[in-house]
């Protein structure tokens, strides 16, 4: 039976420090070459938005346009659609699930032609693999996403029948020279979900 005493405590503290020291270089490499790790030993830098040469910052917000049976339309915010999601994550979730990507459909040999390499990536790093695919490739909303949107419409509009939901993305540019007011808003991709 294991008995806790000060000598065991010192060993555990030393082991913990040694483990953290060994993991820091690996985490640093992972953050620079792959993606930001979570959970992490070291917090990210929280650098904020990146300015272009003109001192502007661009963001990609979206509006959700709902078409009801009979043709009546209503626009709600993306935040309203994702009301149950954490406020720090709803935009990323919407981007993964409802934003077209320039890569189109993922190629069959995306990770490798070797079956064992694909199995290792999909089995051991499934979240990383799915995230990487969803950031670069997209073939339209997945069936589970469409069902989720259908359920949200029933929650938000229980007395009305929703025919279609359009997610309209925009690019908004803010200028620090214009007191952080929108200097340009241009339409981007649009996703149509027929319910």
C-alpha positions, -999 to 999 in steps of 0.1 A, spaced: 0 0 0 12 35 -9 19 57 21 21 94 16 50 112 33 72 142 27 98 121 9 72 109 -16 58 144 -19 92 158 -29 96 130 -55 62 139 -70 71 176 -72 104 169 -89 87 145 -113 60 171 -121 86 199 -127 107 175 -149 76 166 -169 66 202 -175 102 211 -186 102 183 -211 67 191 -224 74 229 -230 96 225 -261 71 200 -276 42 224 -269 62 253 -284 68 233 -316 32 222 -318 19 258 -314 43 271 -341 40 243 -366 5 228 -361 -21 248 -342 -27 263 -308 -29 234 -283 -57 231 -258 -53 224 -229 -19 241 -228 9 245 -203 15 281 -214 -13 305 -223 -14 320 -258 -1 355 -264 -35 371 -270 -20 393 -297 -54 405 -310 -63 413 -345 -37 418 -372 -35 452 -390 -29 455 -427 -5 481 -441 -33 508 -441 -40 503 -403 -72 483 -409 -86 452 -393 -110 429 -412 -135 405 -396 -161 381 -411 -195 384 -394 -227 367 -407 -264 374 -407 -290 346 -407 -319 352 -430 -349 331 -423 -377 325 -449 -410 313 -435 -438 295 -453 -456 322 -473 -425 342 -481 -421 363 -449 -385 369 -440 -367 377 -408 -330 383 -401 -314 372 -368 -278 374 -356 -254 345 -357 -253 348 -319 -291 342 -317 -287 310 -338 -259 298 -315 -275 310 -283 -266 279 -264 -230 279 -274 -203 296 -254 -198 332 -265 -161 326 -270 -166 297 -294 -199 303 -314 -182 321 -342 -156 294 -348 -183 268 -346 -204 287 -372 -173 291 -394 -166 253 -394 -202 243 -400 -217 271 -421 -190 288 -441 -179 276 -475 -142 270 -479 -121 276 -510 -108 240 -511 -141 224 -520 -146 187 -514 -116 171 -496 -95 148 -520 -96 111 -513 -58 110 -507 -57 141 -485 -35 125 -458 -18 98 -477 -23 69 -500 -10 46 -472 -39 31 -452 -19 28 -420 -11 66 -420 -48 75 -425 -58 51 -397 -32 66 -373 -43 102 -380 -81 94 -378 -79 72 -347 -52 89 -326 -58 126 -337 -94 126 -348 -102 161 -335 -71 176 -350 -77 158 -384 -114 169 -386 -105 204 -376 -78 207 -403 -102 194 -429 -130 217 -419 -107 247 -420 -97 240 -456 -123 219 -473 -161 220 -475 -188 202 -495 -218 219 -480 -236 216 -446 -235 181 -431 -267 163 -424 -262 166 -387 -258 204 -391 -290 207 -411 -309 187 -384 -294 210 -357 -305 241 -377 -340 226 -381 -342 220 -343 -330 256 -336 -357 270 -359 -383 250 -340 -370 264 -307 -368 300 -320 -400 301 -340 -424 274 -325 -455 288 -341 -441 293 -376 -429 270 -404 -394 278 -416 -388 269 -453 -352 281 -457 -323 295 -437 -296 315 -454 -263 323 -437 -248 354 -453 -212 361 -445 -196 395 -449 -162 411 -448 -161 442 -426 -131 464 -425 -125 487 -396 -100 516 -397 -81 530 -368 -79 563 -387 -117 565 -388 -122 559 -350 -128 522 -355 -159 527 -376 -167 504 -405 -151 517 -436 -162 489 -459 -187 460 -458 -188 436 -487 -209 405 -491 -191 372 -490 -202 336 -494 -238 325 -487 -250 292 -475 -286 281 -482 -302 254 -460 -336 242 -472 -356 227 -444 
